[in-house]
Amino acid sequence: GWSVEDPFVWRDGDHYFALVKDFQGYFTRTGSSSTALFESSDGFDWHPSDHPLAFERRLAGKSVHNLERPQLFFENGKPSVLICACAVDEKYNDVFSVRIKLA
């Protein structure tokens, strides 16, 4: 009863990370579509992070229909901006890419 897609994979030192769309909220334990953080020591065997909920489908506290295809922009080797495709409603009348500055 679960599926994931749209992985964004990166390596930090000798450890790998992946952001994935968690359709059913199975790994994030939200019960609804969200984005999960996975980890791997070798890039082949993956497991959910100790804190698997990366983010939910919300912008500025408001739910959106889609917030997906996560990508990270790196500055000086550190993630600094999260970039996602966003659709405000289910008819896809308002579709755009959003850039979220990371703390």
ZIQUINOR-V257770 format. One record per run of one state. SS is the DSSP state (H for helix, E for strand, - for the rest). FROM is the first residue (numbers start at 0). TO is the last residue. Records with the same first field share a line. If there is no record, write none. Layout:
SS->FROM-TO, FROM-TO
This chain:
-->0-2, 12-13, 22-32, 40-45, 56-56, 59-60, 63-64, 75-76, 87-93, 101-102
E->3-11, 14-21, 33-39, 46-55, 57-58, 61-62, 65-74, 77-86, 94-100
